[in-house]
């Protein structure tokens, strides 16, 4: 799988909200030349869905919003991101936003902080 042209902004650190994820089994209904569609394997490792979150300053939130709107065309384009895998270390994923992210201000003393949360559809990027 080719790597997406757009990458997550490296200076914005994300945290995986929990270490559970929804994993697709890699099978789908495939139309046949004749007869009814059949359930067939379409990929070896199916995509997974993970919740991520982060705490960002107002400036970081402005950068993130501009990146989301301009570079990802309101979240429609895929991007690459490094996240913890099932074992030790990080894995590079092709990611897509499943829905628009949420951002809530946290009442605190200045500087103001924002709590960012999103659900991402992730597919591991092969090194080969």
Secondary structure as the mmCIF struct_conf table of DSSP 4:
data_model
#
loop_
_struct_conf.conf_type_id
_struct_conf.id
_struct_conf.beg_label_comp_id
_struct_conf.beg_label_asym_id
_struct_conf.beg_label_seq_id
_struct_conf.end_label_comp_id
_struct_conf.end_label_asym_id
_struct_conf.end_label_seq_id
HELX_LH_PP_P HELX_LH_PP_P1 UNK A 2 UNK A 4
BEND BEND1 UNK A 5 UNK A 5
STRN STRN1 UNK A 7 UNK A 7
TURN_TY1_P TURN_TY1_P1 UNK A 10 UNK A 11
BEND BEND2 UNK A 12 UNK A 12
STRN STRN2 UNK A 15 UNK A 16
BEND BEND3 UNK A 17 UNK A 17
BEND BEND4 UNK A 19 UNK A 19
STRN STRN3 UNK A 22 UNK A 23
BEND BEND5 UNK A 26 UNK A 26
STRN STRN4 UNK A 27 UNK A 30
BEND BEND6 UNK A 33 UNK A 36
STRN STRN5 UNK A 38 UNK A 41
BEND BEND7 UNK A 44 UNK A 45
STRN STRN6 UNK A 48 UNK A 57
HELX_RH_AL_P HELX_RH_AL_P1 UNK A 58 UNK A 66
HELX_RH_PI_P HELX_RH_PI_P1 UNK A 67 UNK A 71
TURN_TY1_P TURN_TY1_P2 UNK A 72 UNK A 76
BEND BEND8 UNK A 77 UNK A 77
STRN STRN7 UNK A 79 UNK A 84
BEND BEND9 UNK A 86 UNK A 89
STRN STRN8 UNK A 90 UNK A 97
BEND BEND10 UNK A 98 UNK A 99
STRN STRN9 UNK A 102 UNK A 106
BEND BEND11 UNK A 109 UNK A 111
HELX_LH_PP_P HELX_LH_PP_P2 UNK A 112 UNK A 112
STRN STRN10 UNK A 113 UNK A 124
HELX_LH_PP_P HELX_LH_PP_P3 UNK A 125 UNK A 126
#
